[in-house]
Amino acid sequence: MDKLLLWVFVLITLPEAFAQANLHGKVFVFPRESSTDHVSLITKLEKPLRNFTLCLRAYSDLSRYYSLFSYNIQGKDNELLVFKDKIGVYSLFIGNTRVTAKVLEQFPAPAHICVSWESSSGIAEFWVNGKPLVKKGLKQGYSVGARPKIILGQEQDTYGGGFDKRQSFVGEIGDLYMWDSVLSAEEILSAYQDSPINPNILNWQDLNYEMKGYVIIKPLVWH
């Protein structure tokens, strides 16, 4: 009888941790600094990436550095990492190489952040709240590895782990989309206006994810 009750408990509680859902109008809330709380995003990415665009909304009152999006593959650190260094400074890592972009921004305030990278030219570009920042270049000719672990809330130093609470995210993340192409300016503005066009790697409106630790889903009440 005890085993039966245990299985009933597991079947009831498991969907709260691992799910596929339309999260439009909702956010992941990371309420505290920790070295454990995170969300894993699940995608069947079997081929290396030669191009990508990633967009998301974030709201935090942290003034220290933190990870916004951590993508690691087996044996490689910082394969694709979007990081906020401090107020007004964002970093993109590709293959453990880094570029930074600067923007004048209010604090604390919600931000819509897009970043794209093109292998053939090496050009990386951030957009913050619908405005492009200065283009930078890195890892021309490189391919971002496939079969990743993708983590929100923490920065990976190993494949799916190695978290440090000093780099953890505290705040809210929503409207996350990812494409295997570099979006046009019009397409990025469409995402900024909450009308993303055909995201084919990660889709906030059809998201596979697993929550671990103290992470809560709540309505999006800011833009």
Disulfide bonds with the S-S distance in Angstrom:
Cys55-Cys114 2.03
